Amino acid sequence: MKMVQAIIRPEKLDEVMKALGEKGLVALTVTEVRGRGEQKGIALEFRGVVTIVDLLPKVKIELVVEDDRVETAIGTICSSARTGTVGDGKIFVLPVEQMAKVRTGETWR
């Protein structure tokens, strides 16, 4: 099993969740996060005052999938979250050694 973590633009969350659901990947966790990448923040001007916003709002999606579904998850997230501009996000894949369901105590390795 693998954990797929995707950092995406908040406005793309609904589209990504819908696309994952259509592939049968419905169990996930969503966290609101802030960060910066290559874009290094943005400059906003309000009433003549320029403010540098260094950390931008993003959304982190985490889902655990079987090894053979990792490429499906990555491809689905990429195609549904892509705008083609800097700041679209990143996807990380991590190994999951064991998982347990709290309600039943059922475990997977």
Steps between C-alpha positions, in 0.01 A plus 500: 500500500604857440391837633449758227528859625404778262539872564264686263323832450191530726274589207581163336396286800144421387615410149775270634266330749242438227763355265641273772149384589436403139808275521373340822746688721258651751674460839723801559596771746509870415698759696526874441868595494717795403828481313719623222687345215671637194264798489632622840178675591323790331485880530158653561420870476217649706440875508850570375673279759685195368493197727704186440307181576775242547290196594205427272191298594504144365311178566667172591323180394615169648381158391629149552480274196615157392834501317335431164271805534773758566541599135121533464490733801792711376363528147152589622627769737734648238238519228229646723717746698710637213461863393833515318642778713756514780345398832289206378651280771700187570426132563699279737477121536605335828503135607238386752618211717175429679148634525227430758132583508417655838139380512574130438869462574544344156858541372675495162868463417 
